[in-house]
Amino acid sequence: MVLDNLGSSLRGSLDKLQGKSRLDKDDVQEIVKEIQRSLLSADVDVSLVMDLSDSIKTRALDEDPPAGTSARDHVLKIVYEELVDLIGDSTEIPLEPQTIMLAGLQGSGKTTTAAKMAWWFSKKGLRPAVIQTDTFRPGAYDQAKQMCERAEVDFYGDPDADDPVQIAEEGLDATDDADIHIVDTAGRHALEADLIDEIEEIESVVQPDLNLLVLDAAIGQGAKEQAREFDSSIGIGGVVITKLDGTAKGGGALTAVNETGSSISFLGTGETVQDIERFEPNGFISRLLGMGDLKQLSERVERAMAETQAEDEDWDPEDIMKGSFTLKDMQKQMEAMNKMGPLDQVLDMIPGLGGGLKDQLPEDAMDVTQDRMRKFEVIMDSMTDAEMENPRSVGAQQVRRIARGSGTDEETVQELLQQHKMMERTLKQFQGMGDGDMQRMMKKLQKQGGGGMGGMGGMGPFGD
């Protein structure tokens, strides 16, 4: 995920305090310099970096850590709170009828974002419609139409029209019964005068309730000027950061938020219409610092399980907690995991598994794991219904047949069967658990993810 380098660098800096119970001035000075280097290398604006590091330095020297708290955990809490304060609250987007207009340069991901946002609103029980007004970029209409079909939301555009203002006006009329109107505007390669004029004309017709600036996470320092220009032209109420599944630095997009005095609304985390999440500063920074994000994780799990069950009404995930756990159940769980997004993103949300653990893994570790899951899927497709229902009955002869049929080797088939046994044993530990038991377990996980900081107060991973 983008900003992984920043997170890894910050965690590495904080780890230098490991084992210390007290901080002296030299310790603080060194850690602040490390944090400055981490933020600057991530393209965060210099003035913001200096303000942030000054606040961290002052608090680290002036505030006494609670009894029994290590120096590392004390500074980690300060860094967490200061980063959350820097980013600010999430953009307020009420779940009620409204019109949202998207602005940004060409290539920022506006068209994809429009369809993703529409999908997100549809999952909240509202009826959205996307209006495509981009007459400048070839293929914009076709791309928008296809994305909206995948999102299963209403769409309006006119591939033969050349007046974006007229398209916007007609689009509002044609989709009058929609609750949410998302207006996608044209971008350019730079902030040209005709782009600004065009978007101002569209705004005067559309009269949006909210203007969102869409920024590629890789934009770097250019974000500052872009944000300033759009803000002075139409007023920016929030920022959408796209392509967070890449390797860009990401700090420029954070700078743009500060420049417009707005906030982050959504994060684009992948290529499909489902790869979008509402920005929550506590969870985002918690993930960045390797402390997980149980709220976002639970939302993804719930959504993925519901979608998987909708595709196969005979499968009920709750049955797993009641009876036997078959390979068919495991296959459905793997399908649900694929719907949750890339494995490294999911790991980031699990306290104690993201962040520091990922820093120690080889760069291709996640790719290897995803490849292993794909092999498991192929193997299960080569098994009979009886074998899927009773994997313990699979003997050596069947293993050889399954390996040949799936184009894999016997060792990988045995790995699948062993993985099933492990998952079956784990699930048996959860069977019979009450809500209170589950809540205690989740609180324990949360504390572990924060380095034992669950009782320190504050927000997010530091307590309620």
Secondary structure, DSSP 4 states (H G I P E B T S, - for coil): -TTHHHHHHHHHHHHTTTT-SS--HHHHHHHHHHHHHHHHHTT--HHHHHHHHHHHHHHHHHSPPPTT--HHHHHHHHHHHHHHHHH-SBPP--SSSEEEEEE--TTS-HHHHHHHHHHHHHHTT--EEEEE---SSTTHHHHHHHHHHHHT-EEE--TT---HHHHHHHHHHHTTT-SEEEEE----SS--HHHHHHHHHHHHHH--SEEEEEEETT-GGGHHHHHHHHHHHH---EEEEE-TTS----HHHHHHHHHHT--EEEEE-SSSTT-EEE--HHHHHHHHTT---HHHHHHHHHHHHHHHHHH-TT--GGGGGTS---HHHHHHHHHHHHHT--HHHHHHTSTTTSTHHHHTS-TTHHHHHHHHHHHHHHHHHTS-HHHHH-GGG--HHHHHHHHHHHTS-HHHHHHHHHHHHHHHHHHHHHTT--HHHHHHHHHHHHHHHTTS-TTS-SSGGG--
